[in-house]
Amino acid sequence: MSNLGIEPEVLKAIYGQMARIRAVDKAIQAGLSAGKFMFSYWPMTGQECIPATISQLVTHRDYMVTTYRGIHDQVGKGVDLYDLFTEMLGRTDGVNKGKGGAPHISDPASGSMVTTAIVGAGAPIANGLAFAAQARGEDRVTIVNFGDGATSIGAVHEAMNLAGAWGLPVIFLCQNNTIGEYTKIPDYTASKSFAARADALGFKGVVLDGNDPAAFYKGMKEVIDGVRAGNGPVFVEAQTFRIGPHAGVGDSPQHSKEEVAAAKTRWPVPTTRALLLDAGICTAEELDALDAAAQAEVDDALSRAMACPVTPATETLTDVFADGDSVPQRGHYPVRVAEVEPTGERKSMLMLDAVRSAQEIAFAADPQVFLLGEDVGDPHGGVFATNRGLQTTYGKRVRPTPIAEQAIIGTAIGASIVGMRPIAEIMFADFLGVCLDQIANHAAKQRYMSGSATHAPLTIRMMVGGGMGGFGAQHSQSLEAWLLHTPGIKVVYPSNPADAKGLLLSCIFDEDPCVHLESLMCLRGTKADVALEDYRIPLGVAKVKREGTDITLVTYGWQVAQCLAAAEELAKDGISAEVIDLRSLVPLDYHRVLDSVKKTRRALVVHAATEFCGLGAEIASTINEELWSTLKSPAIRLGADWAPIAYSNAIESAQVPNAGSIVARVRAAMKS
Amino acid sequence: MSTVLTIPKLEMSMVEGTLAEWKVADGAAVNEGDVIYVLETDKTARDIEAPASGTLTIKAAAGETYDVGTEIGEIA
């Protein structure tokens, strides 16, 4: 150990990484300035020391999450430079097939798992990676990088709180570069210390000089060793300076010329070079050789990347799902084989018992299955008792969480990316609003953005309160259209206990993220015989619940019972209605829907969700386009009125379709 | 090998920029990293550095606004 407090060879290696990062940054800025290529670039000039130092303390087995301003982190973590440049240029050889670009690098070979362009959103996902390591008894450390600006966003707070509560092996690495996008400290916070936020949440926060490789190495070594030893999370505020602008090239226009000039005197690339010379560790020739090697590596990678073809439009629909046939596509209506009816012993159950039965089977079948959510533990086993007994049997595989939906979904995403099978329970679907970023921007897109390098096979169970009456506007919504409009997520909506069990098991073991919507009307509605064995109902297979010849009622969830009641009523008028239960909404079984309507030549789509811009509009439009010449009247839809769900029972029961309003709509259609 | 200079896209929203001033004369020798011209966008003015060393050939007049991607010079 030299008197610098760091092994000379380690310091030299850190400089070698800084030289590589600097060469990459320069090559990008030069190419952008010259107009050689064009893409959005968020420079990290000035912050090179942080990942360069960490590169000497972690291996590819350790997980990293970072942000769009994280090219230095990618280089330090070991992402191959050709793979990186081709990705930034949107080329076929990109580490993510050119589908993610600079802000979405995912390279599991190096441990760079997730890169997000949503400020702060990586923190909850990092918890999931750390949770998987903890649950598996591995000594991996997860480091999530973010800027000081991210300390203002809720996802970081939720993630820090959960990590503290669970003692997760995760390091929240705040690269404090003094500015959040275009707004400097203290304009966006009165807080005097970011590290103190960890103290407030019950774990350690430290402040380190992120521009001083010897001091940062010493501090980070202690932090990483402690986290690896199982001492719980640490928040690190690594102080540095963003010399460049938020986006583009050159110097930061938000800082004064004096501030930038002062920052350049502390810029770790030249200062570390000077330190190595002054300390007599390296000669100028040795350092020149390191710089030249970095430059040669970058020149070679970039020139080859420029020659690589741009990822073509033929790739549009690949990597949305593992199974391309599940992607909705006009004119493509695959025929999926229906389930084999289970033959074993049956028991009469409510849907909530069937959900519990599915989870029990999944837990027993695969040790990677776990459940997390608010109040999911025993003795209650969830607010609606769907998990009763699971925690008693499976202990820490059932994880009650803080009231923090972003933290719940993020943890499930991270764990699923490394091969676990999480079931995340969201108590009411109405809480989608507080975790939609994790679901829509991360779970749904991870496969696509990474070119299938990684994917997130989590299952989200959400209760739907509509129809019960008295839950009010924020606990009664049918929000499936929000999800259906988000490419990359499968949506399942069972109407009865037997379907719920078979569909949920398919979701848990699906290779892509699934949302399983559980209507309270169905969960505690009618009992039915359910087979006790493990059986699966394939996603994208609708089921005819009642045969008919005059009109097809296409529906799902708790509206299936309403449509069956309406069909019974219509039969009295001599109108024979066929009722189809879609069961899954993505993938959607257009094959069976169109087959039915070819026979009945009329169709009404019914759902509890708002009619305007709802799934009914999509299905009716497709039926009309595909079967125009055979229809007796246009396919139509019936959904809820365009109003929040009312607390008054009189309003709620009128504003959402019911047997009476369905009958009336069918009669009107039959006249045309 | 020459390096073609075009108006860079400095920000996601940038579609054009004003070449405010050439800092180096036509035909002069430049070194990589020298400031060669000033580019103004609706947000800011930026010093643009030479991406390579060589002799600068100016192909577009200062004081004009050009679309992103327009060729303005060459370093050979």
Boltz contact constraints between the chains, C-beta under 6 A:
constraints:
  - contact:
      token1: [A, 30]
      token2: [B, 51]
      max_distance: 6.0
  - contact:
      token1: [A, 32]
      token2: [B, 8]
      max_distance: 6.0
  - contact:
      token1: [A, 33]
      token2: [B, 8]
      max_distance: 6.0
  - contact:
      token1: [A, 33]
      token2: [B, 48]
      max_distance: 6.0
  - contact:
      token1: [A, 33]
      token2: [B, 51]
      max_distance: 6.0
  - contact:
      token1: [A, 34]
      token2: [B, 3]
      max_distance: 6.0
  - contact:
      token1: [A, 34]
      token2: [B, 5]
      max_distance: 6.0
  - contact:
      token1: [A, 34]
      token2: [B, 51]
      max_distance: 6.0
  - contact:
      token1: [A, 35]
      token2: [B, 6]
      max_distance: 6.0
  - contact:
      token1: [A, 35]
      token2: [B, 8]
      max_distance: 6.0
  - contact:
      token1: [A, 38]
      token2: [B, 9]
      max_distance: 6.0
  - contact:
      token1: [A, 40]
      token2: [B, 12]
      max_distance: 6.0
  - contact:
      token1: [A, 247]
      token2: [B, 11]
      max_distance: 6.0
  - contact:
      token1: [A, 248]
      token2: [B, 10]
      max_distance: 6.0
  - contact:
      token1: [A, 248]
      token2: [B, 11]
      max_distance: 6.0
  - contact:
      token1: [A, 250]
      token2: [B, 46]
      max_distance: 6.0
  - contact:
      token1: [A, 253]
      token2: [B, 44]
      max_distance: 6.0
